[in-house]
């Protein structure tokens, strides 16, 4: 994990940072991301195996979702105004709250299909991350298109809450999987080429922000695959 003591001058960040800095950024980003995923998994397990926690979470799920939205906005748009330690703390609060949400969601599906979706999402995430690291192709345009497609997915998801078309749900899920595979590769490339570090002006802050982005990529990839592959109880 990164030490939060050593600042780096902004001049260090160019189109292609030094290999040592790239390694630090990748280790920090993926290290914090995995820590967040473990926290989410732990909370989800507790919720899914406890009737009391399930009932309590069900009663407060709307405030939890609102809180997640506020935290996501704070981390996405205010991270340059926050210290790395505060940003990291907010990230872990977000990850814990996602555990509450996912703990309710996975109870709808069989354990085998949840495990299958997790394995599939892990494999796809890993492949996209490796591609983002090694490719010489600039993924900025593709990433921007994926982000626009994500907005369409969100709008379509809201609409489908009211119309309830199963075919539309399937299309949304397929597009969602594709979107987050592309975003994963793009986010990793932005770490490797120093773009995030240049914006954040700090290796530590960039690692936390990158961890949050990669965490969102994996969680959403898992949830869309669960919708596609999951067998309901």
Secondary structure, 3 states (H helix, E strand, C coil): CCCCCCCCCHHHCCCCCCHHHHHHHHHHHHHHHHHHHHHHHHHHHHHHCCHHHHHHHHHCHHHHHHHHHHHHHHHHHCHHHCCHHHHHHHHHHHHHHHHHHHHHHHHHECHHHHHHHHHHHHHHHHHHHHHHHHCCCCCHHHHHHHHHHHHHHHHHHHHHHHHCCHHHHHHHHHHHHHHHHHHHHHHHHHHHCCHHHHHHCCHHHHHHHHHHHHHHHHHHHHHHHHHHHCCEC
